[in-house]
């Protein structure tokens, strides 16, 4: 049965990446990944791999997933994946969903994230060759496509794959909603939501929405303590560049020494910059969120994703709110 084979694969992947006999190969691919992408520091890669192990290579989590989304009997299709490279092995969720649905997978890797995805594909092929995964330079004719890219590339993908069932993802970012009832622990969690992976991911908080009279100083006191980001040359350069740009253009802002904070209605902020949106009422906030719904990946805060949990998505926290698994198992 597909489900049993897949669950067995998940268990074996967990064992594979914990097995000391595989350490030398894993370390080699980590070094390659660092050379491919200057953003991929050692700690960023290892954090991402640990998250993949905790969230994706756990039998119990998949058992619960299949209880919620029962396996359906469907014909095997060839599914093309066009992956992004903003985070290490960011395409693993899409890959595993394709395998869980019983499809053959053809992958076009990002030039910024080849090594780690190759490592995971090699491990899957070694552990169970009945799962078909091919890495290609150019997608052949496929039955369906899942493509992730920028707003510009997504328009191209949507046109190119118009006649094929598809999921096309654009640039998104995340918003934290503050009310004035936050604790120091909430601010510590929010700091993680902002700075984890240097702010490169779509689940990173790039904008905070606060009441019009909100005092930002207690939050700033916590954010200024996150100094490890400045150890990364690219983050430090981004921070310095945008600080200089705002100074030259005389744009009001706060300089926290590791982060620039400025009031701006754009949801996606540059690396090293946090945007602030002030709302005058709950109704006004809801209207603003609705207006930007197609650009928001997740909401963090009271009655939303808890502070500090933005980078710990469940298996069914699907990107862009589109249920990838249901899309895949319903291909005809």
Secondary structure, 3 states (H helix, E strand, C coil): CHHHHHHHHHHHHHHHHHCHHHHHHHHHHHHHHHHHCCCCCHHHHHHHHHHHHHHHCCHHHHHHHHHHCCCCCCCCCEEEEECCCCCCCCCHHHHHHHHHCCCEEEEECCCCCCHHHHHHHHHHHHHCCCCCEEEECCCCCCCEEEEECCHHHHHHHHHHCCCCEEEEECCCEEEEECCCCCCHHHHHHHHHHHHHHHHCCCCCEEEEEEECCCCCHHHHHHHCCCCHHHHCHHHHHHHHHHHHHHHHCCCCCEECCCCEEEECCCCCCCCCEEEEEEECCHHHHHHHHHHCHHHEEEEEECCCECCCCCCCCCCCCCHHHCCHHHHHHCCC
